[in-house]
Amino acid sequence: MLKNKKFYIIIVLLLLCSFSAIKIINKKEIPVLNYHEINNDKHSPLAVTTDEFTAQMKYLKEHNYNSITPDQLLDYMQKGKPLPDNPVLITFDDGYVDNYTNAYPVLKQYGLNATIFLISHYIGWQGYLTWPEINEMQNNNITFEGHTYDHPQLSKVKDDNELKRQLHDSKIDLQNHLSYQVDYLAYPYGDYDQHVISLVKEYGYRAAFTVNLGDDAASDDVYTLNRVPVFQIRKHTFFKFWLNLHFPYLMRAKQLLHRPIF
């Protein structure tokens, strides 16, 4: 009985794989990679080693991926503006200092741009980016967007004044330092509800990103955009990165089944 169940699971995954391939052929789906920490010291679920990150960026460069900005993604989705071949949006959440010390040199080495979603209250704290570091990266193809004031689970915040501080006041603070309009939000923990979405719209964000595994296409809701989380939940491998990059919906199905197929 167990063998039969595993057989059917594999068949379903193969069908989903074929479906994903058909979608990629017939419809432009843009992967949005989601990183947090890049270092060799921490062995947390959010950390990817510098060597592994380098291998991933090298793969993107050697396979002719073109890194894009959130503006390019939204201009494609909302206005039909063309994207370069093989587009990919590279994002980081929280604003850890190793984004500057470890990730930034690799991105420069391979000529890739990226977007970092900043927790405004944490800027300058130990382990987080400083404004001089942010300003340097801002001048070298790294864009910065919002990740709230101090990273709460937004759906659990029931006070609208507190939500205003998280979504609006943090946005204004970032804009004052960055000298441009902050148009994009990454939900902390990927957590949101319809009330949160309504305030995100009210406070002038153009789009918002989740941590829901998947690519993004022109027909998708811009306030619940998918990403491809590159998290080291158990053991991070290049093969898992490759699978998530090319077949995110297949990998989501694997997660839902809770069975270690790979």
Order of alpha helices (4+ residues) and beta strands (2+ residues): alpha-beta-beta-beta-alpha-beta-alpha-beta-alpha-beta-alpha-beta-alpha-alpha-beta-alpha-beta-beta-alpha-alpha
